Amino acid sequence: MEEKKIISDFLLNILACPICHGDLTLTEDNKYLKCEKCRKLYPIRDGIPIMLVEESLEYEEEK
């Protein structure tokens, strides 16, 4: 069975980081949208991206 994407490609193309206006990518676990410029993660709850800066998390770069 093919896994359904939680966020459509169309939505990913129009969403931008609220801090730097950079592109966002979906994390492998489909739980966050990730901004590589700001190193922020924006949660996705019930299929809805929460694009509030105060709800975002910082992440460490994987080595």
HELIX and SHEET records of a PDB file:
HELIX    1   1 ASP A    9  ILE A   14  1                                   6    
HELIX    2   2 VAL A   53  GLU A   55  5                                   3    
SHEET    1   A 4 THR A  25  LEU A  26  0                                        
SHEET    2   A 4 TYR A  32  CYS A  35 -1                                        
SHEET    3   A 4 LYS A  40  ARG A  45 -1                                        
SHEET    4   A 4 ILE A  48  PRO A  49 -1                                        
SHEET    1   B 4 THR A  25  LEU A  26  0                                        
SHEET    2   B 4 TYR A  32  CYS A  35 -1                                        
SHEET    3   B 4 LYS A  40  ARG A  45 -1                                        
SHEET    4   B 4 LEU A  57  GLU A  58 -1                                        
END                                                                             
